[in-house]
Amino acid sequence: MTMLVKICGLTNIFDATTAVDAGASALGFVMGGKVLPVEIEPHAQVVREIIRGIPAVVDTFVVTHLKEPEDILALAEYVCSSGIQISEDIGIEKVRAVRERTGRKIIKTVVVRDAVSVDKLKAYEPFCDFILLDSQVAGYVGGTGATSDWKLCKHMIQAAGKPVYLAGGLSPENLIEAIRLTEPHGVDVSTGVSTYSESFLRKDRKDPEKIRAFVALARNVSKHAVS
């Protein structure tokens, strides 16, 4: 099985190009919902221009905390992404409405919390192409840097009927262990490959070496039987 690798939280063409060149299969652009501080919230116009330069073989996802189908669809249409990642627990009917109105690939984030999380996964998966398991901290879903409960993640992955991305506190340092313990179809990272510097005026930038290391490790582990 070839491991899917998604680099998320991208805000500029330099980091997006690095991810593509490293071999990432999908890119994520967080926007909508006013979840991020304004200084790192990518503008729709910027994201649209970045996506125009991304090879068609690489999926591009609007990762949004918007809650209304009309807003979610309008944003994806504007930036011309190939996919949508719905981060909030907006309810089955709203996810169904998005599914019925678009041919774009849909990732539905499910928070790894307790046994009820499995029920949420099973309820959402008929209306999406992928499930993404992530952590939640202080009300924020994704991009928290907090590690998920990998034992519960494995249970959820085994229960799923759709391919599952593992996220939540992944980094080049813990990726191999996470994959071996959970056996996901794909992995997703944002904070784990980020770098922060005063020279970036607090803007989130990715570390090229961390991106390359993360993708290479994921690809290498997927070539071998996990245990």
LOROKOL-734008 format. One line per field, with one value per residue: chain; y, x, z of N, C-alpha, C in turn. Coordinates in steps of 0.1 Angstrom, whole numbers, plus 5000, padded with zeros to 4 digits. Example, Ala and Ser with C-alpha at 12.3 -4.5 7.8 and 13.67 -1.06 7.14 Angstrom:
LOROKOL-734008
ch: A|A
nnorth: 4943|4978
neast: 5132|5128
nup: 5078|5071
canorth: 4955|4989
caeast: 5123|5137
caup: 5078|5071
cnorth: 4967|5000
ceast: 5132|5129
cup: 5078|5079
end
This chain:
LOROKOL-734008
ch: A|A|A|A|A|A|A|A|A|A|A|A|A|A|A|A|A|A|A|A|A|A|A|A|A|A|A|A|A|A|A|A|A|A|A|A|A|A|A|A|A|A|A|A|A|A|A|A|A|A|A|A|A|A|A|A|A|A|A|A|A|A|A|A|A|A|A|A|A|A|A|A|A|A|A|A|A|A|A|A|A|A|A|A|A|A|A|A|A|A|A|A|A|A|A|A|A|A|A|A|A|A|A|A|A|A|A|A|A|A|A|A|A|A|A|A|A|A|A|A|A|A|A|A|A|A|A|A|A|A|A|A|A|A|A|A|A|A|A|A|A|A|A|A|A|A|A|A|A|A|A|A|A|A|A|A|A|A|A|A|A|A|A|A|A|A|A|A|A|A|A|A|A|A|A|A|A|A|A|A|A|A|A|A|A|A|A|A|A|A|A|A|A|A|A|A|A|A|A|A|A|A|A|A|A|A|A|A|A|A|A|A|A|A|A|A|A|A|A|A|A|A|A|A|A|A|A
nnorth: 4988|5022|5049|5076|5110|5140|5174|5199|5232|5250|5281|5296|5298|5289|5269|5252|5243|5230|5209|5195|5188|5172|5149|5148|5137|5152|5185|5209|5237|5259|5277|5300|5305|5318|5307|5307|5331|5364|5372|5349|5338|5325|5343|5340|5347|5344|5317|5306|5313|5298|5272|5270|5266|5240|5206|5185|5159|5160|5163|5191|5206|5226|5234|5237|5255|5265|5263|5261|5246|5261|5281|5267|5253|5275|5286|5266|5264|5289|5290|5269|5243|5208|5194|5192|5197|5191|5204|5209|5196|5194|5182|5155|5159|5183|5177|5157|5174|5189|5168|5160|5182|5185|5173|5172|5158|5147|5152|5142|5154|5138|5139|5124|5111|5095|5064|5071|5085|5066|5060|5085|5086|5064|5074|5096|5087|5077|5099|5110|5109|5103|5098|5118|5115|5134|5156|5175|5206|5228|5235|5239|5223|5202|5211|5216|5204|5185|5151|5124|5098|5069|5042|5042|5054|5033|5015|5029|5032|5006|5001|5016|5021|5035|5051|5062|5090|5096|5120|5146|5157|5145|5140|5141|5127|5110|5096|5070|5052|5059|5051|5024|5015|5022|5017|5033|5046|5069|5098|5129|5161|5192|5212|5197|5199|5225|5258|5285|5319|5352|5366|5359|5374|5363|5347|5315|5292|5265|5240|5231|5208|5193|5187|5172|5150|5139|5131|5112|5093|5084|5072|5052|5036|5026|5008|4985|4958|4966|4963
neast: 5008|5006|5014|4994|5002|4997|5004|4997|4982|4994|5006|5018|5034|5061|5064|5044|5053|5077|5066|5052|5074|5088|5072|5046|5012|4990|4978|4971|4951|4944|4916|4889|4864|4876|4895|4923|4949|4947|4970|4981|4962|4955|4948|4920|4925|4952|4956|4941|4958|4981|4971|4966|4991|4998|5005|4981|4980|4984|4965|4945|4933|4908|4908|4886|4868|4843|4807|4784|4769|4767|4786|4810|4811|4812|4836|4855|4849|4857|4885|4893|4900|4908|4896|4878|4881|4863|4863|4848|4823|4797|4773|4754|4735|4743|4768|4761|4747|4767|4781|4762|4762|4787|4814|4839|4866|4861|4872|4864|4869|4873|4872|4894|4884|4867|4848|4825|4834|4839|4813|4806|4824|4814|4789|4795|4810|4796|4793|4817|4850|4873|4883|4896|4915|4919|4932|4918|4920|4912|4889|4898|4901|4924|4957|4968|4990|4989|4992|4973|4952|4966|4960|4932|4929|4937|4917|4895|4904|4903|4876|4866|4851|4861|4891|4915|4931|4957|4962|4973|4995|5017|5051|5084|5098|5081|5067|5071|5066|5039|5026|5031|5017|4991|4984|4974|4958|4968|4988|4988|5002|5009|5017|5039|5058|5064|5079|5090|5097|5110|5116|5098|5076|5058|5043|5032|5055|5068|5093|5116|5134|5122|5097|5106|5118|5096|5078|5095|5100|5073|5068|5087|5081|5056|5063|5069|5058|5036|5037
nup: 5000|4991|5010|5018|5019|5035|5036|5057|5066|5049|5037|5017|4984|4984|5005|4997|4972|4980|4995|4974|4957|4975|4974|4985|4986|4989|4997|5022|5029|5053|5060|5065|5089|5109|5126|5128|5139|5126|5112|5101|5086|5055|5025|5003|4977|4974|4980|4959|4937|4943|4942|4915|4904|4912|4905|4888|4898|4925|4953|4964|4993|5007|5040|5062|5088|5086|5088|5073|5045|5021|5023|5026|5002|4984|4990|4983|4956|4947|4952|4937|4945|4947|4966|4997|5032|5059|5090|5113|5136|5121|5117|5104|5082|5071|5061|5043|5025|5014|5001|4982|4965|4953|4933|4943|4962|4995|5028|5060|5092|5122|5156|5179|5206|5225|5229|5216|5194|5174|5166|5155|5133|5118|5111|5095|5074|5050|5034|5026|5012|5025|5059|5086|5114|5143|5169|5196|5212|5237|5224|5198|5167|5152|5140|5165|5175|5195|5205|5194|5208|5202|5204|5204|5180|5163|5167|5156|5129|5121|5123|5103|5070|5050|5035|5059|5072|5095|5120|5143|5163|5149|5138|5123|5142|5156|5138|5125|5146|5151|5128|5127|5150|5144|5118|5094|5064|5054|5063|5081|5085|5102|5123|5131|5111|5110|5114|5134|5135|5143|5121|5103|5110|5128|5111|5100|5089|5070|5077|5054|5055|5074|5062|5040|5053|5067|5047|5033|5054|5058|5033|5032|5054|5046|5027|5039|5059|5085|5120
canorth: 5000|5034|5057|5090|5120|5153|5185|5209|5245|5258|5295|5303|5290|5282|5257|5243|5237|5221|5197|5188|5183|5161|5138|5148|5134|5161|5197|5215|5252|5262|5290|5300|5302|5327|5299|5311|5345|5370|5374|5337|5333|5328|5349|5332|5350|5338|5302|5303|5314|5287|5260|5270|5261|5227|5196|5179|5146|5163|5169|5203|5206|5237|5228|5248|5254|5270|5254|5261|5240|5271|5288|5257|5251|5287|5288|5256|5268|5301|5287|5258|5232|5195|5187|5199|5190|5197|5202|5210|5186|5203|5174|5146|5165|5193|5170|5151|5185|5192|5157|5160|5193|5187|5161|5173|5148|5152|5146|5147|5153|5132|5141|5112|5114|5083|5054|5078|5089|5056|5062|5097|5081|5056|5082|5106|5082|5075|5111|5115|5100|5100|5102|5122|5115|5145|5159|5188|5213|5241|5238|5239|5209|5202|5221|5218|5198|5175|5138|5116|5084|5060|5030|5045|5056|5020|5009|5037|5029|4992|5001|5025|5015|5045|5053|5071|5098|5098|5133|5148|5157|5138|5147|5131|5120|5099|5091|5056|5045|5061|5043|5010|5013|5024|5012|5042|5047|5081|5106|5143|5169|5206|5217|5189|5203|5240|5265|5298|5328|5366|5371|5356|5382|5353|5339|5301|5287|5251|5237|5222|5196|5185|5182|5161|5139|5134|5124|5101|5083|5078|5064|5041|5027|5020|4997|4973|4953|4972|4954
caeast: 5000|5013|5009|4990|5009|4991|5010|4986|4986|5003|5001|5025|5039|5074|5062|5036|5062|5085|5058|5050|5087|5091|5064|5033|5001|4979|4981|4959|4951|4934|4910|4875|4860|4884|4902|4937|4951|4945|4982|4985|4950|4957|4937|4915|4931|4966|4954|4937|4970|4990|4965|4967|5004|5000|5002|4968|4981|4985|4952|4945|4921|4904|4906|4877|4860|4830|4797|4772|4773|4768|4799|4820|4811|4816|4851|4862|4847|4865|4900|4895|4906|4902|4889|4873|4882|4853|4869|4839|4813|4786|4761|4753|4727|4751|4779|4753|4744|4780|4784|4753|4764|4800|4822|4852|4869|4857|4877|4857|4877|4866|4880|4897|4881|4862|4841|4815|4841|4837|4799|4806|4831|4806|4778|4799|4818|4789|4792|4830|4859|4883|4881|4908|4915|4927|4930|4911|4925|4906|4879|4903|4903|4935|4968|4971|5003|4986|4992|4961|4953|4969|4952|4918|4930|4938|4903|4887|4908|4899|4862|4862|4850|4867|4905|4917|4943|4960|4968|4974|5008|5027|5063|5094|5103|5072|5058|5072|5059|5025|5021|5032|5007|4977|4982|4965|4959|4975|4992|4986|5010|5010|5026|5051|5068|5064|5090|5085|5108|5106|5118|5085|5065|5048|5036|5035|5062|5072|5107|5118|5140|5112|5088|5112|5120|5083|5074|5104|5097|5060|5069|5096|5074|5046|5069|5072|5046|5036|5034
caup: 5000|4991|5021|5014|5028|5033|5043|5060|5071|5040|5035|5006|4973|4987|5013|4989|4962|4988|4997|4961|4953|4984|4971|4991|4977|4991|5004|5029|5031|5064|5058|5068|5102|5118|5136|5130|5140|5113|5105|5093|5078|5041|5018|4993|4964|4975|4979|4945|4928|4947|4937|4900|4900|4917|4895|4890|4905|4939|4957|4972|5001|5016|5053|5067|5100|5082|5092|5064|5032|5010|5025|5024|4987|4977|4992|4975|4942|4945|4952|4927|4952|4942|4977|5009|5044|5069|5103|5124|5137|5116|5116|5092|5071|5064|5053|5032|5016|5007|4993|4971|4956|4947|4930|4949|4973|5008|5040|5072|5104|5134|5168|5186|5220|5233|5222|5207|5182|5164|5161|5146|5121|5109|5106|5085|5062|5037|5027|5024|5006|5035|5073|5092|5128|5148|5183|5199|5224|5240|5214|5184|5161|5142|5141|5179|5179|5205|5200|5196|5215|5191|5206|5200|5165|5156|5167|5147|5116|5118|5121|5091|5057|5040|5039|5071|5075|5109|5123|5157|5169|5142|5134|5118|5153|5161|5127|5123|5157|5150|5116|5131|5160|5140|5104|5087|5049|5051|5075|5079|5094|5100|5133|5132|5101|5110|5120|5138|5136|5143|5108|5095|5116|5134|5101|5100|5078|5071|5076|5042|5058|5081|5052|5032|5062|5070|5035|5031|5064|5055|5021|5036|5063|5039|5018|5047|5067|5098|5131
cnorth: 5012|5044|5071|5099|5134|5163|5196|5222|5253|5272|5302|5293|5283|5269|5247|5236|5227|5208|5188|5181|5171|5148|5137|5145|5144|5173|5203|5229|5255|5276|5289|5297|5310|5319|5303|5326|5352|5371|5361|5331|5336|5334|5340|5334|5344|5323|5298|5303|5302|5274|5259|5265|5247|5216|5189|5166|5148|5169|5181|5204|5220|5230|5239|5245|5261|5259|5252|5256|5251|5278|5279|5255|5263|5289|5279|5259|5280|5298|5276|5246|5219|5188|5197|5191|5198|5194|5202|5199|5193|5195|5166|5152|5175|5187|5163|5162|5189|5181|5157|5171|5195|5173|5161|5162|5155|5145|5151|5144|5147|5133|5128|5115|5103|5074|5060|5082|5079|5057|5074|5093|5074|5064|5091|5099|5079|5087|5118|5105|5095|5105|5107|5123|5125|5148|5173|5193|5226|5245|5239|5225|5211|5214|5225|5213|5187|5161|5131|5103|5074|5047|5031|5047|5043|5014|5016|5033|5015|4992|5009|5017|5024|5046|5064|5077|5098|5112|5135|5146|5148|5147|5137|5122|5108|5092|5076|5048|5047|5052|5028|5006|5014|5019|5020|5041|5059|5088|5121|5151|5184|5212|5210|5192|5219|5246|5279|5307|5343|5372|5368|5364|5374|5345|5324|5297|5273|5250|5227|5208|5187|5179|5170|5148|5132|5125|5111|5090|5076|5068|5051|5031|5019|5009|4984|4970|4960|4961|4961
ceast: 5009|5007|5006|4997|5003|4999|5000|4991|4995|4997|5008|5031|5052|5072|5053|5044|5072|5078|5056|5063|5092|5083|5051|5022|4990|4984|4969|4961|4940|4929|4895|4872|4867|4890|4916|4938|4951|4958|4987|4973|4953|4945|4933|4922|4945|4965|4950|4949|4979|4984|4967|4981|5007|4996|4989|4969|4982|4971|4954|4932|4920|4901|4899|4870|4846|4820|4785|4777|4775|4782|4810|4822|4816|4831|4859|4861|4856|4880|4903|4902|4900|4895|4885|4875|4873|4858|4859|4829|4799|4773|4760|4746|4735|4762|4772|4750|4756|4783|4775|4755|4778|4806|4836|4854|4866|4865|4869|4866|4868|4876|4882|4895|4877|4855|4830|4821|4839|4823|4799|4813|4821|4794|4782|4804|4810|4790|4806|4839|4870|4878|4895|4907|4924|4924|4923|4917|4919|4896|4884|4906|4914|4945|4971|4985|5001|4985|4979|4963|4954|4962|4938|4918|4930|4924|4894|4891|4903|4883|4857|4861|4856|4882|4906|4931|4945|4967|4968|4987|5019|5039|5073|5099|5094|5064|5059|5064|5044|5019|5021|5021|4993|4974|4972|4967|4968|4979|4991|4994|5009|5020|5039|5062|5069|5077|5085|5097|5103|5107|5106|5074|5054|5040|5041|5043|5066|5088|5109|5124|5130|5101|5094|5114|5107|5078|5082|5101|5084|5061|5077|5088|5063|5050|5070|5059|5047|5032|5031
cup: 5000|5001|5015|5024|5025|5042|5045|5066|5063|5037|5023|4996|4976|4994|5005|4978|4969|4990|4985|4957|4962|4982|4979|4981|4978|4999|5011|5032|5041|5062|5060|5082|5113|5129|5139|5132|5126|5105|5097|5086|5063|5034|5006|4980|4963|4973|4965|4936|4931|4940|4921|4896|4905|4907|4898|4898|4920|4943|4965|4979|5008|5029|5061|5080|5098|5085|5083|5051|5021|5011|5022|5009|4980|4978|4983|4960|4938|4943|4942|4933|4946|4954|4988|5021|5054|5083|5114|5124|5134|5115|5103|5080|5064|5056|5041|5021|5008|4997|4980|4961|4951|4944|4936|4960|4986|5019|5052|5084|5115|5146|5175|5201|5229|5224|5212|5194|5171|5158|5151|5133|5112|5104|5095|5072|5050|5028|5025|5017|5015|5049|5078|5107|5134|5162|5184|5212|5225|5229|5199|5179|5150|5144|5155|5183|5190|5199|5204|5204|5204|5192|5201|5185|5158|5155|5157|5132|5112|5116|5109|5078|5046|5045|5050|5071|5090|5110|5138|5163|5162|5139|5129|5129|5157|5150|5125|5134|5155|5139|5120|5141|5155|5126|5096|5072|5045|5064|5071|5089|5091|5110|5134|5122|5100|5117|5123|5140|5136|5129|5099|5101|5121|5124|5102|5088|5081|5070|5064|5046|5066|5072|5044|5041|5065|5059|5032|5041|5061|5044|5025|5044|5056|5030|5026|5055|5080|5108|5144
end
